[in-house]
Amino acid sequence: MGIMCINDASLEDTGFSYTMSLIQGKYKMFILYTLMEFKIVRFNELKKYIKTISYKTLSSTLKELESDGLVHREEYPQIPPKVEYSLTEKGKSLIPILDGMCEWGDQHR
């Protein structure tokens, strides 16, 4: 393998860039962490756990995570409506990363 030149590098083509495209955003990691800790969470419970997020932002962020295949949305046909969120298998594969971030934070705060 030759020496890589910075001019030839393309960060956009890396696994790091792909991962960041899925989890970057003000609240995505908080949502993923909450689902990791509590497994199945209803919409209003997520809002209570993440106090600073607006309902609109929570809704749109959950839709993004769902379309990226990280979060599963289960809707129950009842009145009032009941919707639960959980991690998909793809989302669960992020748990070691989230755990590592927690450990790092505990060691360095």
TORKESE-718379 format. One record per residue (C-alpha): residue in three letters; x, y, z. Coordinates in steps of 0.25 Angstrom, whole numbers, plus 5000, padded with zeros to 4 digits. Example, Ala and Ser with C-alpha at 12.3 -4.5 7.8 and 13.67 -1.06 7.14 Angstrom:
BEGIN
ALA504949825031 SER505549965029 
END
This chain:
BEGIN
MET500050005000 GLY500650134996 ILE500650265004 MET499350335004 CYS499350485000 ILE498350575007 ASN497950624993 ASP497550484989 ALA496750465001 SER495150465001 LEU494550465015 GLU493150455009 ASP493550315004 THR493850255017 GLY493050175027 PHE493250285037 SER492550385028 TYR491350285026 THR491250265041 MET491250415044 SER490150435033 LEU489250345041 ILE489550395055 GLN489850535054 GLY488850635058 LYS488550705071 TYR487650595077 LYS487850465069 MET488950415079 PHE488050445091 ILE486850375084 LEU487750255081 TYR488350255095 THR486950255101 LEU486450145093 MET487650065096 GLU487450085111 PHE485950065112 LYS485749975100 ILE484250015096 VAL483850155098 ARG482550235095 PHE482650365088 ASN482250455100 GLU483250375109 LEU484350415099 LYS483950555101 LYS484050545116 TYR485450485115 ILE485950585105 LYS485350715112 THR485950815102 ILE485450755089 SER484150805083 TYR483050715079 LYS483250755064 THR484750725065 LEU484550595072 SER483550555062 SER484350585050 THR485650525056 LEU484950395059 LYS484450395044 GLU485850415040 LEU486450305049 GLU485250215044 SER485550235029 ASP487050205032 GLY486650075038 LEU487150105052 VAL485850115059 HIS484550035058 ARG483150095060 GLU482050015064 GLU480650075064 TYR479450015071 PRO478050035065 GLN477350085077 ILE476850215083 PRO477550295088 PRO478650255078 LYS479850175084 VAL481150175077 GLU482450115082 TYR483850125077 SER485050025079 LEU486350005072 THR486449915060 GLU487549815058 LYS488349915051 GLY488050015062 LYS488449915072 SER489849895065 LEU490150035070 ILE490049995084 PRO491549965086 ILE491850105080 LEU490850175090 ASP491450095102 GLY492850135098 MET492350285098 CYS491750265111 GLU492950205117 TRP493850305111 GLY492950415117 ASP492950355131 GLN494450345131 HIS494750485126 ARG493650575132 
END
